[in-house]
Amino acid sequence: MAKEGKKALVPKLRFPEFRDAEEWRPKLLGEVCGMQAGKFIAASEILDKQSEGLYPCFGGNGLRGYTRNYNQSGRYSLIGRQGALCGNVNLVEGDFYATEHAVVTTPKAGISTDWNFYNLCLLNLNRFATGQAQPGLSVDVLEKVSCAVPKDEEEQQKIADCLSSLDELIAAQARKVEALKTYKRGLMQQLFPGEGETLPRLRFPEFHDAPEWDTNPLEEYVVRSFYGTSSSTAERGQYPVLRMGNMVNGGLVFSNLVYLDLDRESFEDIRLVRGDILLNRTNSPDLVGKIAMFDREIDCITASYIVTYRLDMARLNPTYCNAMMNSPRYQAKIKLLSRPSVSQANINPTTFKKELIVAVPSPAEQQRIANCFTTLDARITAACNRLAALTFHKKGLMQQLFPSLEEA
């Protein structure tokens, strides 16, 4: 029973068979599980998995590679101590090596191994990291983190089983997303001609006897090209400004936008219209050359490092063009047009449209290919949304299945 003036330490959502069970008990993490920092291993000992007989090697960022040695055997939850994912938790089983950047936790008597994993995940341990240059977690600090524990180990396992089943659904959905993306990449290789070729390997039946494709520089299909704005932006304003981060997998996401106030004449000079092809001309070598198509009927402009190409739509279908330029083969060609500079790479917009040779079939065949990728992209988007919904559901469910110490 809770003390007078205090709320009982019970979860908002509890399985029926435990609704009359005792309230949960507040404990320090050091009372729930033993903790031990992993051991140093030389970088030269961390290998790619090229042969059998190697063991997973875990550090602050999860799996770092493989090693010939192992220092742990069993089923444990590992906490990352340092690095970009400091505080992340991995459930590891079998023989493995834990480096000095990981903390190995061992549940104490009466604590379920699976429940301990989800409890550690829920605690958001990264917030307890200390230090300036490279914040990290120490065993001493982790042992003093507060949590709530159900007395009955059966209740612990019931919670863990529920969340584990949901994790399996999430993993299956993630595999489905990846399978669809892999299928799309393979289809891109088949539906667009290879280097120096004028016909693709795979053609829709109604076009088997159609003429070979035309190959011309992109500039023959461009009616206008222009830079975006170099003016300073703000969190609020008249017109949204698209940046590199808004360009994702050939499309655009309209979140985390910035804005700019402009007079109408200046805006009309750089406004986007549906079907415009956007090129990220300046960025790191990995990100330069990103391509996306603007597909909205809204007022919008881009930042100056994005170049807009407006196509002659009677000759080159924008959806077809966007799919072609995002294919692995064309992305490799676009990367070759970039020139390195200090910490960045640049693509000259004029060189881009003059030297990038595009393969173009008849408008009808372009539309058929565009429709194929539009349908596939819709399936990928739906699968990604389903994955996001499952992940969001899990987060909310965990908050319901574990009581809040703050509220108590």
C-alpha positions as CSV (number, residue, x, y, z in Angstrom):
1,M,0.0,0.0,0.0
2,A,1.3,3.5,-0.9
3,K,2.1,5.9,2.0
4,E,-0.4,8.6,2.6
5,G,0.1,11.5,0.2
6,K,2.0,9.3,-2.3
7,K,0.7,7.7,-5.4
8,A,1.0,3.9,-5.6
9,L,4.0,2.7,-7.7
10,V,2.0,0.7,-10.2
11,P,2.0,0.8,-14.0
12,K,-1.0,2.4,-15.8
13,L,-1.4,-0.8,-17.8
14,R,-1.1,-4.1,-15.9
15,F,-1.9,-7.6,-17.1
16,P,-5.2,-9.0,-15.5
17,E,-3.5,-11.7,-13.4
18,F,-1.3,-9.0,-11.6
19,R,-3.8,-6.3,-11.0
20,D,-4.1,-7.3,-7.3
21,A,-0.4,-7.9,-6.9
22,E,1.8,-5.7,-4.8
23,E,2.9,-2.4,-6.0
24,W,6.3,-2.1,-7.6
25,R,9.3,-1.3,-5.5
26,P,11.8,1.6,-6.1
27,K,15.3,0.4,-6.4
28,L,18.7,1.6,-7.6
29,L,20.0,0.0,-10.7
30,G,22.9,-1.5,-8.8
31,E,20.4,-3.5,-6.7
32,V,18.8,-4.8,-9.9
33,C,21.8,-5.9,-11.8
34,G,25.5,-6.3,-11.4
35,M,27.7,-4.1,-13.7
36,Q,31.1,-4.6,-15.1
37,A,33.0,-2.6,-17.7
38,G,34.3,-4.5,-20.6
39,K,38.0,-4.9,-21.4
40,F,40.3,-3.1,-23.7
41,I,41.0,-4.7,-27.1
42,A,43.4,-3.3,-29.7
43,A,41.9,-1.9,-32.8
44,S,44.0,-4.3,-34.9
45,E,42.2,-7.2,-33.2
46,I,38.8,-6.0,-34.4
47,L,38.1,-7.6,-37.8
48,D,35.6,-7.9,-40.5
49,K,33.8,-11.2,-40.5
50,Q,35.7,-13.0,-43.2
51,S,35.7,-16.5,-41.8
52,E,34.1,-18.7,-39.2
53,G,35.4,-18.9,-35.7
54,L,35.2,-15.2,-35.1
55,Y,33.1,-13.7,-32.2
56,P,31.0,-10.5,-32.2
57,C,32.9,-7.5,-30.6
58,F,30.7,-4.9,-28.8
59,G,31.6,-1.4,-27.8
60,G,29.9,1.9,-27.1
61,N,28.1,1.9,-30.5
62,G,26.9,-1.6,-30.4
63,L,28.5,-4.2,-32.7
64,R,31.9,-2.9,-33.8
65,G,33.2,-6.0,-35.7
66,Y,34.5,-9.4,-34.9
67,T,37.5,-10.8,-33.0
68,R,39.2,-14.1,-32.5
69,N,38.8,-13.8,-28.7
70,Y,35.8,-13.6,-26.4
71,N,35.5,-12.6,-22.7
72,Q,31.8,-13.2,-22.1
73,S,29.5,-16.2,-22.7
74,G,25.8,-16.2,-22.0
75,R,22.9,-13.7,-22.3
76,Y,23.5,-10.2,-21.1
77,S,22.3,-6.6,-21.6
78,L,25.2,-4.3,-22.7
79,I,25.2,-0.5,-22.1
80,G,27.3,1.7,-24.4
81,R,29.6,3.9,-22.2
82,Q,30.9,6.3,-24.9
83,G,30.4,7.4,-28.4
84,A,27.6,8.7,-30.5
85,L,25.2,6.1,-29.1
86,C,26.3,6.4,-25.5
87,G,23.6,4.8,-23.3
88,N,22.2,2.5,-25.9
89,V,21.4,-1.0,-24.8
90,N,22.0,-4.3,-26.7
91,L,20.7,-7.7,-25.7
92,V,23.6,-10.1,-26.5
93,E,23.6,-13.9,-26.5
94,G,26.3,-16.4,-27.0
95,D,30.1,-15.9,-27.0
96,F,31.2,-12.3,-27.5
97,Y,33.8,-9.7,-26.6
98,A,32.8,-6.6,-24.6
99,T,35.3,-3.7,-25.0
100,E,36.0,-1.1,-22.4
101,H,33.4,1.1,-24.0
102,A,30.6,-1.2,-22.9
103,V,29.1,-2.1,-19.5
104,V,28.0,-5.8,-19.1
105,T,25.0,-6.1,-16.8
106,T,24.1,-9.3,-15.0
107,P,20.6,-9.5,-13.5
108,K,20.5,-10.3,-9.7
109,A,18.4,-12.9,-8.1
110,G,14.6,-12.4,-8.8
111,I,15.2,-10.3,-11.9
112,S,14.4,-11.5,-15.3
113,T,17.1,-11.1,-18.0
114,D,14.6,-10.0,-20.6
115,W,12.8,-7.6,-18.3
116,N,16.2,-6.1,-17.3
117,F,16.9,-5.3,-20.9
118,Y,13.6,-3.4,-21.4
119,N,14.0,-1.6,-18.1
120,L,17.5,-0.4,-19.2
121,C,16.1,0.7,-22.6
122,L,13.3,2.7,-20.9
123,L,15.6,4.6,-18.5
124,N,17.2,6.7,-21.3
125,L,20.6,6.3,-19.7
126,N,22.4,8.7,-22.0
127,R,21.1,11.6,-19.9
128,F,23.3,10.4,-17.0
129,A,26.5,10.8,-19.1
130,T,29.2,13.1,-17.7
131,G,32.2,14.9,-19.1
132,Q,32.8,17.7,-21.6
133,A,34.8,16.7,-24.6
134,Q,33.4,13.1,-24.8
135,P,30.6,12.5,-22.3
136,G,30.5,9.0,-21.0
137,L,28.8,6.7,-18.4
138,S,30.6,5.3,-15.4
139,V,29.6,2.2,-13.5
140,D,29.4,4.2,-10.3
141,V,26.8,6.6,-11.9
142,L,24.8,3.8,-13.5
143,E,24.5,1.9,-10.2
144,K,22.8,4.9,-8.6
145,V,20.1,5.4,-11.3
146,S,16.6,4.8,-9.9
147,C,14.0,2.5,-11.3
148,A,10.9,0.6,-10.3
149,V,10.7,-3.2,-10.1
150,P,7.8,-5.6,-9.9
151,K,8.3,-8.1,-7.1
152,D,6.9,-11.1,-9.0
153,E,9.4,-12.4,-11.6
154,E,6.4,-13.8,-13.5
155,E,5.1,-10.3,-14.0
156,Q,8.5,-9.2,-15.2
157,Q,8.6,-12.0,-17.8
158,K,5.1,-11.3,-18.9
159,I,6.0,-7.7,-19.7
160,A,9.2,-8.8,-21.4
161,D,7.3,-11.4,-23.5
162,C,4.8,-8.8,-24.6
163,L,7.5,-6.4,-25.7
164,S,9.6,-9.1,-27.3
165,S,6.7,-10.1,-29.5
166,L,6.3,-6.5,-30.6
167,D,10.0,-6.4,-31.3
168,E,9.6,-9.4,-33.6
169,L,6.9,-7.6,-35.5
170,I,9.0,-4.5,-35.8
171,A,12.0,-6.6,-37.0
172,A,9.8,-8.3,-39.6
173,Q,8.4,-5.0,-40.8
174,A,12.0,-3.6,-41.0
175,R,13.0,-6.6,-43.1
176,K,10.0,-5.9,-45.4
177,V,11.0,-2.3,-45.8
178,E,14.6,-3.3,-46.7
179,A,13.3,-6.0,-49.1
180,L,11.2,-3.5,-51.0
181,K,14.1,-1.0,-51.2
182,T,16.4,-3.8,-52.4
183,Y,13.8,-4.8,-55.0
184,K,13.6,-1.2,-56.2
185,R,17.4,-0.9,-56.5
186,G,17.4,-4.1,-58.6
187,L,14.5,-2.9,-60.7
188,M,16.4,0.3,-61.4
189,Q,19.4,-1.7,-62.7
190,Q,17.0,-3.6,-65.1
191,L,14.7,-0.8,-66.3
192,F,17.4,1.7,-67.3
193,P,20.1,1.0,-70.0
194,G,23.7,0.3,-68.9
195,E,26.7,2.4,-69.7
196,G,27.0,2.8,-73.5
197,E,23.7,0.9,-74.1
198,T,20.5,2.1,-75.7
199,L,18.1,-0.5,-74.4
200,P,17.4,-1.8,-70.9
201,R,17.7,-5.4,-69.8
202,L,14.0,-5.5,-68.9
203,R,11.3,-3.9,-70.9
204,F,7.5,-3.9,-70.5
205,P,5.8,-6.2,-73.1
206,E,4.1,-3.5,-75.0
207,F,7.5,-1.9,-75.8
208,H,9.5,-5.0,-76.9
209,D,9.4,-3.9,-80.5
210,A,9.7,-0.1,-79.9
211,P,12.8,1.8,-81.1
212,E,16.0,2.1,-79.2
213,W,16.2,4.9,-76.6
214,D,17.7,8.3,-77.3
215,T,20.9,9.3,-75.4
216,N,21.6,13.0,-75.1
217,P,23.1,15.4,-72.5
218,L,20.6,16.5,-69.9
219,E,20.7,20.1,-71.1
220,E,18.7,19.2,-74.2
221,Y,15.7,18.6,-72.0
222,V,16.2,21.5,-69.6
223,V,14.3,24.7,-70.3
224,R,15.6,26.6,-67.2
225,S,18.0,26.1,-64.3
226,F,18.6,28.3,-61.3
227,Y,20.0,28.5,-57.8
228,G,18.0,28.8,-54.6
229,T,18.3,31.7,-52.1
230,S,21.4,32.6,-50.1
231,S,19.5,34.9,-47.7
232,S,19.4,34.1,-44.0
233,T,16.4,32.1,-43.0
234,A,14.3,31.9,-39.8
235,E,12.0,29.5,-38.0
236,R,9.0,31.5,-39.2
237,G,8.3,33.4,-42.3
238,Q,6.4,33.7,-45.5
239,Y,7.9,31.0,-47.8
240,P,9.3,27.6,-46.8
241,V,12.9,26.9,-47.8
242,L,14.0,23.4,-48.7
243,R,17.4,22.3,-47.6
244,M,19.6,19.2,-48.2
245,G,18.0,17.4,-45.1
246,N,14.6,17.7,-46.8
247,M,15.8,15.5,-49.7
248,V,15.3,11.9,-48.8
249,N,15.4,8.9,-51.2
250,G,14.5,10.9,-54.3
251,G,11.6,12.6,-52.5
252,L,11.1,15.5,-50.2
253,V,10.0,15.6,-46.5
254,F,8.4,18.8,-45.4
255,S,9.5,18.8,-41.8
256,N,12.2,20.8,-40.0
257,L,11.6,23.6,-42.5
258,V,13.0,27.1,-42.3
259,Y,11.4,30.2,-43.8
260,L,12.2,33.4,-45.6
261,D,10.2,36.6,-46.3
262,L,10.6,37.9,-49.9
263,D,8.9,40.4,-52.2
264,R,6.7,38.7,-54.8
265,E,9.0,39.4,-57.7
266,S,12.0,37.9,-56.0
267,F,10.0,34.9,-55.0
268,E,8.6,34.3,-58.5
269,D,12.2,34.2,-59.9
270,I,13.1,31.2,-57.8
271,R,9.8,29.5,-56.9
272,L,9.5,25.8,-57.5
273,V,6.9,24.2,-59.7
274,R,5.6,20.7,-59.7
275,G,8.1,18.4,-61.6
276,D,11.2,20.4,-60.9
277,I,14.4,18.3,-60.4
278,L,16.6,19.4,-57.5
279,L,20.3,18.7,-57.3
280,N,22.3,19.1,-54.0
281,R,25.4,20.6,-55.6
282,T,27.6,21.2,-52.5
283,N,28.1,18.9,-49.5
284,S,30.3,16.1,-48.2
285,P,31.4,13.6,-50.8
286,D,28.8,11.1,-49.5
287,L,25.9,13.6,-49.8
288,V,26.7,15.7,-52.8
289,G,24.7,14.8,-55.9
290,K,21.5,13.9,-54.1
291,I,18.5,14.3,-56.4
292,A,14.8,14.8,-55.6
293,M,11.7,15.9,-57.4
294,F,9.4,18.7,-56.2
295,D,5.9,17.2,-56.4
296,R,3.7,19.7,-54.5
297,E,1.4,22.6,-55.5
298,I,2.6,24.9,-52.8
299,D,4.7,28.0,-52.6
300,C,8.3,26.9,-51.9
301,I,11.9,27.8,-52.7
302,T,15.3,26.1,-52.0
303,A,18.6,27.1,-50.3
304,S,21.4,28.3,-52.6
305,Y,23.4,25.0,-52.6
306,I,20.4,23.3,-54.3
307,V,20.1,23.8,-58.1
308,T,16.7,23.5,-59.8
309,Y,16.4,22.0,-63.3
310,R,13.0,22.6,-65.0
311,L,12.4,20.1,-67.7
312,D,10.6,20.2,-71.1
313,M,7.9,17.8,-69.8
314,A,6.8,16.9,-73.4
315,R,10.1,15.3,-73.9
316,L,11.3,14.2,-70.5
317,N,8.9,13.0,-67.8
318,P,10.1,14.4,-64.4
319,T,9.0,11.2,-62.4
320,Y,10.9,9.1,-64.9
321,C,13.9,11.4,-64.8
322,N,14.0,11.4,-61.0
323,A,13.9,7.6,-60.8
324,M,16.6,7.3,-63.4
325,M,18.9,9.8,-61.6
326,N,18.4,8.0,-58.3
327,S,19.4,4.7,-59.7
328,P,22.7,3.3,-58.5
329,R,24.3,3.6,-61.9
330,Y,23.3,7.3,-62.4
331,Q,24.2,8.2,-58.8
332,A,27.7,6.8,-59.5
333,K,27.9,8.9,-62.7
334,I,26.8,12.0,-60.8
335,K,29.4,11.4,-58.1
336,L,32.1,11.4,-60.8
337,L,31.1,14.9,-61.9
338,S,31.9,16.3,-58.4
339,R,35.1,18.0,-57.6
340,P,36.7,17.9,-54.1
341,S,37.3,21.1,-52.1
342,V,38.2,21.7,-48.4
343,S,36.0,19.1,-46.5
344,Q,33.4,19.2,-49.2
345,A,32.7,18.3,-52.8
346,N,31.1,20.4,-55.5
347,I,29.2,19.8,-58.7
348,N,29.3,22.6,-61.3
349,P,25.6,23.0,-62.4
350,T,26.5,23.8,-66.0
351,T,28.9,20.9,-66.3
352,F,26.3,18.7,-64.7
353,K,23.7,19.3,-67.4
354,K,26.2,19.2,-70.2
355,E,28.1,16.1,-69.3
356,L,25.4,13.9,-67.7
357,I,24.1,11.7,-70.6
358,V,20.5,10.5,-70.1
359,A,18.8,7.6,-71.8
360,V,15.2,8.6,-72.9
361,P,12.6,6.4,-74.5
362,S,9.2,7.5,-76.0
363,P,6.9,9.5,-73.7
364,A,4.6,6.5,-73.4
365,E,7.4,4.2,-72.2
366,Q,8.7,6.9,-69.8
367,Q,5.2,7.1,-68.3
368,R,5.0,3.3,-68.0
369,I,8.3,3.2,-66.1
370,A,7.3,6.3,-64.0
371,N,4.0,4.6,-63.0
372,C,5.9,1.5,-62.0
373,F,8.2,3.4,-59.6
374,T,5.3,5.6,-58.3
375,T,3.4,2.4,-57.3
376,L,6.5,0.9,-55.8
377,D,7.4,4.1,-53.9
378,A,3.8,4.1,-52.5
379,R,4.3,0.6,-51.2
380,I,7.7,1.5,-49.6
381,T,6.1,4.6,-48.0
382,A,3.2,2.5,-46.6
383,A,5.7,-0.1,-45.2
384,C,7.8,2.7,-43.7
385,N,4.7,4.3,-42.1
386,R,3.7,0.9,-40.7
387,L,7.2,0.5,-39.2
388,A,7.1,4.0,-37.7
389,A,3.6,3.2,-36.2
390,L,4.8,0.0,-34.6
391,T,7.9,1.7,-33.2
392,F,5.7,4.5,-31.8
393,H,3.3,2.0,-30.4
394,K,6.1,0.2,-28.6
395,K,7.3,3.4,-27.1
396,G,3.9,4.3,-25.8
397,L,3.3,0.7,-24.5
398,M,6.5,0.8,-22.5
399,Q,5.5,4.0,-20.8
400,Q,2.2,2.2,-19.9
401,L,3.8,-1.0,-18.7
402,F,6.4,0.6,-16.4
403,P,5.3,3.0,-13.7
404,S,6.7,6.5,-13.5
405,L,8.9,7.2,-10.4
406,E,8.3,11.0,-10.9
407,E,4.5,10.6,-10.8
408,A,4.8,8.4,-7.7
